[in-house]
């Protein structure tokens, strides 16, 4: 499982916030080949700006948020006062949650120790090993017997496999590698 870097971008700040943030993200792609972005902000604003940048468009997922923190608000104060659905709060939560899940999944894969209550650890380790060895998605297709299928909605672009009960392994597959591999109960 190769190391991909996912960066959350709050694209709602300042007068030229989205265009400046996206220009910086696009510039970073000239130096870093393993970066992808979650762009948080207004879909109607971000969509046209990202489509104009094909390289960035292929490596960015937009997460819609209509709520911005005003320029005169201190971020910590705004978050405490109910701006939890703002682009800033959503960006922070996405990376924090994702890193926690990915770390726990990596710990299981590397040490065999699980913090997932009720997870069939042996089955999970076997499925993780298959993902790690696969060079193409069709190498994984025999796993349809354990519910291999693409996800929709906010998890579009990801695949999932059933481990047991509510537990699933969710992942993206690109360039011969599974990445963003996480064990979740997303139901």
Residue pairs with C-beta under 8 A, 6 or more apart in sequence:
1 109
1 131
1 132
1 177
1 178
1 179
1 181
2 34
2 175
2 177
2 179
3 34
3 179
4 34
4 35
4 36
4 172
4 179
4 180
5 32
5 34
5 35
5 36
6 35
6 36
6 37
6 38
6 95
6 98
6 180
7 25
7 35
7 36
7 37
7 38
7 95
8 37
8 38
8 40
8 91
8 92
8 94
8 95
9 21
9 22
9 25
9 37
9 38
9 39
9 40
9 91
10 21
10 40
10 41
10 87
10 88
10 91
11 17
11 18
11 21
11 22
11 39
11 40
11 41
11 45
11 46
11 87
12 18
12 40
12 41
12 42
12 65
12 67
12 68
12 69
12 86
12 87
12 88
13 21
13 68
13 69
13 71
13 88
14 20
14 71
17 41
18 41
18 42
18 45
18 46
18 49
19 49
21 39
22 39
22 46
22 49
22 50
22 53
22 56
25 37
25 39
25 56
25 60
26 53
26 55
26 56
28 35
29 35
29 55
29 56
29 59
35 59
36 59
36 60
36 61
37 56
37 59
37 60
37 61
38 60
38 61
38 63
38 91
38 94
38 95
39 46
39 50
39 60
39 61
39 62
39 63
40 63
40 65
40 87
40 88
40 90
40 91
40 94
41 62
41 64
41 65
41 68
41 87
42 64
42 65
42 66
43 62
43 64
46 62
47 62
50 56
50 57
50 60
50 62
51 57
61 156
61 157
63 90
63 91
63 94
63 154
65 85
65 86
65 87
65 90
67 83
67 85
67 86
67 87
68 86
68 87
68 88
69 75
69 78
69 79
69 83
69 86
69 87
69 88
70 78
73 83
75 88
78 86
78 88
79 86
79 88
79 89
83 89
98 180
98 182
101 182
101 183
101 184
102 180
102 181
102 182
104 114
104 115
104 116
104 182
104 183
105 128
105 169
105 181
105 182
105 183
106 181
107 113
107 115
108 114
108 115
108 116
108 121
108 124
108 125
108 128
108 183
109 125
109 128
109 132
109 181
112 121
112 125
114 121
114 124
116 124
116 167
116 183
118 164
118 165
118 166
118 167
119 163
119 164
119 165
119 167
119 183
120 163
120 164
120 167
123 163
123 164
124 163
124 167
124 169
124 183
127 143
127 146
127 161
127 163
127 169
128 169
128 181
130 140
130 143
131 140
131 161
131 169
131 171
131 178
131 181
132 178
133 139
134 140
134 173
134 178
135 176
136 176
137 159
137 173
140 148
140 159
140 161
140 173
141 148
143 161
146 161
146 162
146 163
147 160
147 161
147 162
147 168
148 159
148 160
148 161
149 159
149 160
150 156
150 158
150 159
151 157
151 158
151 159
151 160
151 170
155 170
155 186
157 172
158 170
158 171
158 172
158 180
159 170
159 171
159 172
159 173
160 168
160 169
160 170
160 171
160 186
161 168
161 169
162 168
163 169
163 183
166 185
166 187
167 183
167 184
167 185
168 183
168 184
168 185
168 186
169 181
169 182
169 183
170 180
170 181
170 182
170 183
170 184
170 186
171 178
171 179
171 180
171 181
171 182
172 178
172 179
172 180
173 179
